[in-house]
Amino acid sequence: MGDAGKGWIRHFEGLQSLSEDMQTELIKGSTVVSVPSGTQVFQPGQPADNLLLLLEGTVRVHQKSDTGREVLLYRVHAGESCVLTTACMLACENYSADGLAESDVSAVAIPRATFDALAARSDVFRNFIFTAYSRRITALFTLIDDIVFRRLDVRLAGRLLELAGAGDVVQATHQMLATELGTAREVISRTLAEFQRRGWVEQSRGELRLVGRGGLDRLTRSAGEW
């Protein structure tokens, strides 16, 4: 198989060291798929039949409680794999969370047979799997620490600055921010009302304008003092 046929492997640094025959086996045993924005990629109770390696787009992985509350676990971006899928495939268990395509997604689907064969025979493939797994587990522990120990106003200020980037506008509803931070919409609404009272944000439907970035930044940087 020529270089053109193996082009997608270059998107994943950990796979570039696979031997020629292993690369060929991976290519032949996988399929490039397209998933439209808004598609449910997986859901609780569904078996994990394919490991997805994202070439383009973003998949949001979130979990819902019995009361309907949602918490964002992580996002899978281009060049990454879904570690929940990895865990489910390794343990032969069904999904326990939801995966939603936040944009049009292009991905490589590696079926269980190919996944199992390469995991059993290739040190490089196993290292690729477990390196991504380790990084995501570390990030999830950080998320748990944030939810349990960090004040919500500090977390919200930091998230607004992150979403705004170099600009001053955040396109997000109160419910979207609540899901991102693992809290209730009413809590976000109260906190944003306080931010507005302090002159840090201006609110309109589905949009927030950061008019006092300095205050938000000071609140975020002072987190360690509380």
Backbone bond lengths (Angstrom), bond angles and torsions (degrees), N, CA, C in turn:
res aa  C-N    CA-C-N  psi(-1)  N-CA   C-N-CA  omega(-1)  CA-C   N-CA-C  phi
1 M - - - 1.467 - - 1.527 109.28 -
2 G 1.324 117.63 132.33 1.457 122.17 -175.29 1.509 112.91 -76.99
3 D 1.346 115.07 175.65 1.453 120.11 -178.71 1.523 112.37 -60.49
4 A 1.347 117.09 -34.54 1.467 120.18 -178.92 1.521 110.76 -61.78
5 G 1.353 116.12 -39.62 1.456 119.99 -179.35 1.509 112.55 -68.68
6 K 1.323 117.04 -22.97 1.453 121.48 -178.41 1.528 111.83 -101.89
7 G 1.318 116.88 12.35 1.452 119.91 -173.17 1.513 113.96 -56.09
8 W 1.337 119.32 -38.20 1.459 120.03 -174.51 1.520 112.43 -68.26
9 I 1.322 118.67 -23.54 1.464 120.74 -179.94 1.526 110.65 -62.33
10 R 1.336 117.31 -28.71 1.463 120.69 -179.72 1.527 112.21 -65.90
11 H 1.336 116.78 -15.19 1.466 120.25 177.81 1.530 111.63 -76.51
12 F 1.316 117.52 -12.58 1.461 121.22 -174.41 1.519 109.35 -126.52
13 E 1.331 114.10 102.39 1.460 120.40 -172.28 1.526 111.99 -56.41
14 G 1.320 117.32 -37.94 1.455 120.36 -176.89 1.513 115.05 -69.02
15 L 1.333 117.18 -13.52 1.473 120.33 -178.99 1.522 112.71 -99.40
16 Q 1.306 117.66 -10.47 1.459 119.91 -175.17 1.527 112.61 -68.31
17 S 1.328 116.92 -18.46 1.467 120.41 -179.21 1.524 112.51 -91.12
18 L 1.325 116.95 1.62 1.462 119.31 175.81 1.520 110.25 -60.79
19 S 1.315 116.61 144.66 1.462 120.20 176.92 1.523 109.60 -63.81
20 E 1.316 115.60 162.41 1.466 121.03 -177.87 1.523 111.83 -57.28
21 D 1.319 117.13 -44.01 1.464 119.33 -177.65 1.531 111.41 -70.44
22 M 1.347 116.68 -33.99 1.463 119.56 177.58 1.524 111.05 -69.39
23 Q 1.334 117.54 -39.28 1.457 120.50 175.81 1.525 110.73 -60.76
24 T 1.313 115.65 -44.49 1.466 119.84 179.34 1.516 110.61 -61.52
25 E 1.334 116.94 -43.18 1.468 120.84 179.46 1.522 110.74 -63.56
26 L 1.327 116.38 -40.43 1.466 120.47 179.82 1.520 110.94 -65.34
27 I 1.326 117.12 -43.94 1.469 121.17 179.46 1.527 110.73 -62.75
28 K 1.325 116.33 -48.63 1.468 120.13 -177.31 1.521 112.09 -65.86
29 G 1.329 116.67 -30.70 1.457 119.75 -177.17 1.515 114.39 -90.53
30 S 1.328 117.80 2.78 1.462 121.88 -176.50 1.523 110.78 -120.36
31 T 1.321 114.74 165.73 1.463 121.66 -179.92 1.520 109.76 -135.56
32 V 1.328 117.20 136.33 1.457 120.94 173.50 1.524 107.90 -85.80
33 V 1.327 116.13 125.50 1.464 121.24 -176.24 1.526 109.85 -122.57
34 S 1.320 115.91 157.23 1.464 122.75 175.83 1.518 108.73 -118.81
35 V 1.332 116.74 135.99 1.460 122.24 -178.72 1.526 108.14 -127.91
36 P 1.344 118.34 120.14 1.469 120.16 -179.24 1.521 112.22 -67.13
37 S 1.315 115.47 153.04 1.457 121.49 176.48 1.525 110.64 -56.33
38 G 1.324 116.36 138.71 1.457 121.48 179.56 1.508 114.67 89.60
39 T 1.322 117.73 -3.30 1.467 121.48 -179.15 1.522 110.87 -76.80
40 Q 1.345 115.86 138.12 1.459 121.10 173.30 1.523 107.08 -77.25
41 V 1.322 116.95 110.29 1.463 121.65 -176.92 1.521 110.64 -77.01
42 F 1.338 116.40 -40.84 1.462 121.07 173.37 1.518 108.61 -156.03
43 Q 1.342 116.45 165.94 1.453 121.76 -177.86 1.522 109.86 -150.01
44 P 1.339 117.60 162.40 1.459 119.96 -178.12 1.528 112.18 -56.33
45 G 1.334 115.37 138.36 1.455 121.49 179.90 1.513 114.58 89.83
46 Q 1.329 116.95 -12.87 1.471 121.02 -179.96 1.525 109.78 -82.92
47 P 1.345 118.37 137.82 1.464 120.11 177.79 1.523 111.39 -71.08
48 A 1.316 116.36 147.92 1.470 122.14 177.83 1.524 108.30 -91.40
49 D 1.320 116.46 100.46 1.458 121.52 -175.49 1.517 113.46 -98.99
50 N 1.345 117.02 -20.57 1.471 120.99 -177.12 1.522 110.12 -140.19
51 L 1.325 116.57 136.12 1.454 121.08 169.94 1.520 107.51 -85.82
52 L 1.340 116.79 126.86 1.455 121.50 -179.64 1.525 110.25 -99.74
53 L 1.326 116.21 126.87 1.461 123.02 171.83 1.523 106.54 -108.83
54 L 1.320 117.68 116.94 1.458 120.83 -172.82 1.530 112.31 -79.56
55 L 1.327 114.58 129.10 1.464 121.90 174.57 1.525 110.46 -95.75
56 E 1.324 116.50 -38.29 1.461 122.30 178.88 1.520 108.69 -146.43
57 G 1.343 115.43 151.35 1.455 120.00 174.56 1.513 113.42 92.68
58 T 1.348 114.25 -172.67 1.460 121.66 -176.56 1.523 110.26 -141.29
59 V 1.321 116.15 136.66 1.464 122.40 173.56 1.522 108.06 -115.59
60 R 1.335 116.15 127.94 1.460 121.50 177.96 1.525 109.14 -96.03
61 V 1.332 116.19 127.97 1.466 121.61 178.88 1.525 107.42 -108.65
62 H 1.332 116.65 119.50 1.451 120.20 -177.85 1.519 109.96 -139.49
63 Q 1.326 114.49 160.44 1.460 120.80 -178.41 1.510 110.12 -122.84
64 K 1.329 115.98 142.46 1.454 121.64 -179.93 1.522 109.78 -110.96
65 S 1.344 115.62 142.19 1.462 120.28 175.26 1.522 109.37 -88.34
66 D 1.329 116.02 173.24 1.466 120.48 177.89 1.522 112.10 -63.76
67 T 1.325 116.28 -23.32 1.468 120.33 -179.29 1.525 112.50 -89.44
68 G 1.332 117.37 -0.53 1.453 120.78 178.53 1.508 114.87 96.04
69 R 1.333 118.14 -5.15 1.455 121.37 176.27 1.519 109.70 -67.32
70 E 1.348 116.02 145.57 1.460 121.31 178.50 1.517 110.09 -120.42
71 V 1.326 115.17 150.31 1.455 120.46 172.72 1.529 107.84 -136.20
72 L 1.306 115.33 131.92 1.461 120.66 176.52 1.522 108.94 -73.98
73 L 1.325 116.92 124.07 1.464 121.20 177.42 1.523 110.54 -87.35
74 Y 1.320 116.51 -50.14 1.463 121.14 177.77 1.516 109.08 -172.80
75 R 1.322 115.39 170.84 1.457 122.28 173.07 1.526 108.68 -117.09
76 V 1.320 115.59 143.13 1.465 121.31 174.54 1.523 107.04 -102.94
77 H 1.333 116.34 122.40 1.458 122.03 -178.53 1.527 110.45 -109.26
78 A 1.324 115.16 171.69 1.466 120.43 178.25 1.528 109.72 -55.20
79 G 1.333 115.52 135.48 1.457 121.04 -178.77 1.517 113.26 90.20
80 E 1.352 117.30 2.84 1.459 121.38 -178.10 1.521 110.62 -122.33
81 S 1.338 114.84 165.23 1.462 121.74 174.62 1.521 108.60 -116.78
82 C 1.328 116.33 163.03 1.463 121.54 178.32 1.521 108.48 -89.52
83 V 1.336 117.22 113.10 1.458 119.77 -175.44 1.526 112.11 -75.27
84 L 1.333 117.97 -22.63 1.463 118.28 174.16 1.520 109.40 -64.76
85 T 1.336 116.17 -40.90 1.459 120.10 176.14 1.532 110.25 -62.30
86 T 1.324 116.64 -43.33 1.460 120.61 177.56 1.522 110.60 -56.84
87 A 1.330 117.01 -48.33 1.466 121.39 -179.14 1.520 111.31 -61.33
88 C 1.338 116.60 -43.10 1.461 120.42 -179.22 1.528 111.17 -65.84
89 M 1.336 117.01 -38.41 1.456 119.92 -179.63 1.530 110.84 -70.45
90 L 1.326 117.02 -39.14 1.464 120.11 178.78 1.526 111.64 -66.37
91 A 1.340 116.27 -38.87 1.462 120.79 -176.74 1.521 113.19 -93.23
92 C 1.352 116.51 -2.53 1.481 121.17 -176.57 1.531 110.84 54.99
93 E 1.332 115.85 45.66 1.455 121.72 178.66 1.520 110.22 -118.42
94 N 1.334 115.58 162.03 1.455 120.94 177.81 1.532 110.44 -82.34
95 Y 1.319 114.93 163.43 1.462 120.51 177.52 1.534 110.87 -62.96
96 S 1.327 115.39 148.72 1.466 121.65 176.24 1.523 111.32 -120.37
97 A 1.334 117.36 7.76 1.467 121.95 -179.56 1.524 108.95 -144.58
98 D 1.340 115.27 174.82 1.466 121.58 -179.78 1.522 110.59 -102.87
99 G 1.327 115.83 144.30 1.449 122.12 172.49 1.512 109.12 -122.35
100 L 1.331 117.39 124.83 1.461 122.57 -176.26 1.522 110.04 -126.08
101 A 1.320 116.46 131.57 1.467 120.32 175.95 1.524 108.90 -73.31
102 E 1.336 116.82 114.52 1.465 120.81 -179.82 1.519 111.67 -82.05
103 S 1.324 116.79 -15.05 1.460 122.82 177.79 1.518 106.79 -148.41
104 D 1.314 117.29 175.87 1.458 119.25 172.07 1.526 108.17 -61.15
105 V 1.315 116.00 131.71 1.461 121.24 -173.38 1.530 110.08 -119.75
106 S 1.324 115.22 137.01 1.459 122.58 168.77 1.517 106.35 -117.30
107 A 1.338 117.03 130.38 1.458 120.09 -174.36 1.522 110.63 -148.31
108 V 1.320 114.25 158.45 1.461 121.69 172.54 1.520 107.31 -96.45
109 A 1.325 117.22 124.10 1.454 122.51 178.07 1.531 109.03 -99.32
110 I 1.331 115.90 115.93 1.458 121.28 178.86 1.527 107.69 -103.40
111 P 1.338 118.99 109.35 1.461 121.13 -177.33 1.528 112.24 -67.31
112 R 1.320 115.80 162.04 1.457 121.00 -175.02 1.528 112.49 -56.27
113 A 1.326 118.57 -40.68 1.471 120.23 -177.33 1.528 111.16 -61.11
114 T 1.337 116.18 -44.46 1.471 120.20 178.77 1.522 110.47 -68.61
115 F 1.328 116.59 -42.01 1.459 121.94 178.46 1.529 110.73 -57.86
116 D 1.335 116.56 -49.82 1.464 120.96 -178.24 1.529 111.58 -63.78
117 A 1.338 116.37 -41.68 1.465 119.98 -177.94 1.530 111.38 -64.20
118 L 1.327 116.97 -45.60 1.459 120.03 -178.63 1.531 111.77 -71.96
119 A 1.339 116.97 -36.31 1.463 119.91 178.25 1.525 111.13 -64.08
120 A 1.333 116.25 -32.33 1.462 120.52 -179.22 1.520 112.38 -78.57
121 R 1.329 117.57 -29.59 1.465 120.23 -170.66 1.517 115.57 -109.92
122 S 1.334 118.16 -16.12 1.458 119.92 -172.59 1.528 112.33 -120.48
123 D 1.345 116.56 117.45 1.461 120.52 174.93 1.525 111.00 -62.78
124 V 1.327 116.05 -36.37 1.464 120.25 -178.66 1.522 110.44 -64.71
125 F 1.321 117.44 -44.41 1.461 120.99 -179.58 1.525 110.40 -66.02
126 R 1.335 117.55 -42.67 1.467 120.21 177.79 1.525 111.09 -61.54
127 N 1.319 116.67 -41.55 1.460 119.71 178.84 1.521 111.35 -63.68
128 F 1.344 116.69 -39.25 1.460 121.56 176.56 1.533 110.21 -59.20
129 I 1.307 116.50 -45.23 1.464 121.54 -178.50 1.524 111.24 -64.20
130 F 1.327 115.93 -50.80 1.460 119.36 -171.95 1.528 113.13 -78.85
131 T 1.332 118.15 -24.29 1.458 119.78 173.60 1.528 110.27 -65.09
132 A 1.337 116.33 -47.15 1.467 120.71 177.53 1.527 110.34 -62.85
133 Y 1.318 116.81 -39.45 1.462 122.06 -179.96 1.522 110.42 -62.39
134 S 1.326 116.10 -46.10 1.463 121.19 -178.58 1.525 111.31 -62.81
135 R 1.335 116.68 -44.33 1.465 120.08 -179.93 1.519 111.52 -61.74
136 R 1.320 116.79 -42.23 1.458 119.60 -177.47 1.521 111.08 -71.12
137 I 1.326 118.37 -37.89 1.465 120.62 177.97 1.526 109.74 -61.38
138 T 1.329 116.57 -41.52 1.465 120.34 177.61 1.527 110.25 -60.46
139 A 1.343 116.59 -42.42 1.463 120.68 179.20 1.530 111.08 -65.29
140 L 1.327 117.61 -36.25 1.461 120.78 179.56 1.524 111.31 -68.84
141 F 1.320 117.48 -36.37 1.460 119.93 175.07 1.530 110.48 -64.01
142 T 1.330 116.41 -37.43 1.459 120.30 176.40 1.522 110.48 -63.70
143 L 1.345 116.52 -40.84 1.461 121.14 177.26 1.522 110.81 -60.71
144 I 1.327 116.97 -45.47 1.463 121.00 179.01 1.524 110.42 -60.35
145 D 1.319 115.70 -44.15 1.463 120.68 179.12 1.531 110.75 -60.58
146 D 1.331 116.54 -42.54 1.466 120.71 179.44 1.527 111.11 -62.14
147 I 1.346 116.07 -47.05 1.463 120.12 -176.20 1.524 111.07 -65.45
148 V 1.326 116.39 -40.16 1.461 120.13 -174.87 1.520 112.45 -80.65
149 F 1.341 117.33 -39.93 1.453 119.62 -166.91 1.535 115.42 -112.16
150 R 1.337 119.21 -21.41 1.462 119.00 -176.15 1.523 110.44 -95.71
151 R 1.314 116.12 141.03 1.448 121.21 178.26 1.519 110.73 -61.75
152 L 1.339 115.48 143.62 1.459 120.55 -176.81 1.523 111.37 -65.44
153 D 1.326 118.51 -37.24 1.463 118.99 -178.17 1.525 110.90 -65.58
154 V 1.337 116.90 -35.25 1.458 120.83 177.57 1.526 110.42 -67.53
155 R 1.312 116.40 -43.91 1.463 120.58 -179.94 1.528 111.08 -65.01
156 L 1.332 116.91 -40.41 1.464 120.82 -179.86 1.527 110.58 -66.53
157 A 1.311 117.06 -42.63 1.469 120.05 178.33 1.523 110.57 -59.49
158 G 1.317 116.30 -45.44 1.454 119.99 179.27 1.508 112.61 -63.65
159 R 1.345 116.22 -39.26 1.459 119.67 -179.40 1.522 111.17 -68.33
160 L 1.324 118.08 -38.78 1.464 121.08 178.18 1.529 110.62 -62.56
161 L 1.324 116.58 -44.07 1.462 119.93 178.23 1.530 110.98 -63.24
162 E 1.315 116.49 -39.03 1.463 120.40 179.14 1.524 111.29 -65.55
163 L 1.336 116.76 -44.97 1.461 120.76 -178.53 1.530 111.47 -68.26
164 A 1.311 117.45 -33.67 1.460 120.38 -178.90 1.522 111.71 -73.45
165 G 1.330 116.88 -29.29 1.461 119.82 -177.86 1.514 110.59 61.37
166 A 1.330 115.26 -131.38 1.468 119.80 -179.59 1.524 111.79 -82.17
167 G 1.339 117.42 -8.14 1.460 120.56 -178.77 1.511 111.86 -94.63
168 D 1.335 115.15 -165.24 1.462 120.73 -177.92 1.527 112.72 -125.46
169 V 1.334 117.61 3.77 1.459 120.50 -175.56 1.523 110.19 -117.56
170 V 1.325 115.59 134.06 1.461 122.29 176.29 1.526 107.62 -117.28
171 Q 1.323 116.13 120.57 1.461 121.10 177.13 1.521 108.44 -90.35
172 A 1.325 116.89 96.13 1.464 120.63 -177.25 1.520 109.52 -163.23
173 T 1.323 115.96 142.93 1.462 121.35 173.81 1.528 108.96 -88.76
174 H 1.324 115.59 167.60 1.455 119.85 176.90 1.530 110.43 -61.74
175 Q 1.334 116.81 -38.12 1.459 120.06 179.96 1.528 111.21 -65.87
176 M 1.327 117.41 -39.90 1.459 120.67 178.35 1.527 110.61 -61.49
177 L 1.328 116.79 -43.39 1.461 120.39 179.25 1.526 110.95 -67.12
178 A 1.336 116.76 -36.02 1.467 119.82 177.66 1.525 110.64 -62.98
179 T 1.330 116.43 -41.84 1.459 120.44 178.46 1.523 110.82 -64.65
180 E 1.333 115.83 -42.20 1.467 120.54 179.49 1.527 111.02 -58.56
181 L 1.336 116.75 -38.34 1.463 120.85 -171.60 1.518 113.22 -103.76
182 G 1.322 117.63 2.24 1.460 120.85 175.46 1.522 113.55 67.77
183 T 1.332 116.28 42.43 1.455 119.80 179.41 1.523 109.22 -137.97
184 A 1.326 117.20 -173.99 1.462 121.53 -179.14 1.528 110.63 -89.83
185 R 1.335 115.95 150.83 1.464 120.87 179.82 1.517 110.76 -58.72
186 E 1.352 117.26 -38.54 1.456 120.35 -178.34 1.527 111.68 -61.85
187 V 1.333 116.83 -35.20 1.471 120.90 179.06 1.528 110.11 -67.20
188 I 1.346 116.00 -42.27 1.462 120.13 177.42 1.522 110.23 -62.40
189 S 1.325 117.09 -43.35 1.467 120.76 -178.83 1.521 111.13 -60.91
190 R 1.342 116.79 -42.92 1.464 119.69 179.55 1.530 111.44 -65.41
191 T 1.325 115.80 -41.01 1.464 119.51 -178.09 1.524 110.75 -68.23
192 L 1.339 117.08 -40.91 1.460 120.14 178.03 1.533 111.20 -65.67
193 A 1.323 116.26 -35.47 1.467 119.34 177.01 1.525 110.16 -62.21
194 E 1.336 116.35 -38.41 1.469 119.74 177.10 1.520 110.53 -68.37
195 F 1.353 117.04 -40.67 1.469 120.14 176.67 1.530 110.49 -60.06
196 Q 1.340 115.92 -39.31 1.466 119.44 179.81 1.529 110.25 -68.15
197 R 1.334 116.59 -40.46 1.462 120.03 178.00 1.530 111.55 -59.84
198 R 1.332 116.33 -34.21 1.459 121.19 179.53 1.532 112.73 -80.91
199 G 1.331 116.23 -4.90 1.459 119.79 178.97 1.516 113.87 81.22
200 W 1.328 117.08 23.69 1.463 120.67 -178.48 1.525 111.83 -94.14
201 V 1.342 117.85 -30.82 1.466 120.73 -178.52 1.513 110.05 -137.10
202 E 1.319 115.47 156.25 1.457 123.43 167.96 1.513 107.33 -121.39
203 Q 1.336 116.92 135.61 1.458 121.24 -173.84 1.527 111.40 -110.19
204 S 1.312 114.65 140.81 1.462 122.02 169.05 1.523 106.34 -143.59
205 R 1.302 117.54 175.15 1.461 121.32 -173.13 1.533 111.32 -61.98
206 G 1.328 116.36 116.41 1.460 121.49 176.95 1.513 114.69 71.10
207 E 1.347 116.33 12.62 1.462 119.01 -175.55 1.514 110.66 -149.49
208 L 1.327 114.92 143.16 1.460 122.00 174.95 1.519 108.70 -126.59
209 R 1.319 116.09 134.48 1.463 120.40 177.13 1.534 108.48 -111.58
210 L 1.323 115.16 125.08 1.462 120.03 -179.84 1.527 108.63 -85.04
211 V 1.315 115.49 107.61 1.466 120.66 -178.11 1.529 111.50 -106.16
212 G 1.331 116.10 -5.29 1.463 120.56 178.66 1.516 109.75 -139.44
213 R 1.338 115.19 62.49 1.464 119.98 -177.49 1.530 111.51 -58.65
214 G 1.320 116.82 -32.69 1.462 120.19 -179.04 1.520 112.00 -60.06
215 G 1.337 116.07 -41.91 1.463 120.22 179.32 1.517 111.79 -66.06
216 L 1.336 116.14 -43.37 1.462 120.29 177.99 1.531 110.90 -62.90
217 D 1.320 115.04 -41.16 1.464 119.18 -179.31 1.527 110.91 -66.55
218 R 1.313 117.50 -40.74 1.474 120.70 178.72 1.523 110.81 -63.83
219 L 1.336 116.26 -40.53 1.458 120.01 178.65 1.532 110.51 -62.80
220 T 1.321 116.57 -43.67 1.460 120.39 -179.99 1.523 111.41 -64.37
221 R 1.332 116.66 -43.80 1.465 120.10 -177.27 1.524 112.56 -72.84
222 S 1.339 117.62 -21.49 1.457 120.37 -178.69 1.521 112.31 -86.35
223 A 1.345 117.45 3.50 1.473 121.02 -174.17 1.521 111.91 -56.04
224 G 1.326 115.88 -36.84 1.455 118.88 -176.99 1.511 113.64 -72.11
225 E 1.329 116.65 -9.38 1.459 119.55 -177.04 1.512 111.53 -89.94
226 W 1.350 115.67 -11.81 1.462 117.57 -174.74 1.524 110.34 -88.58
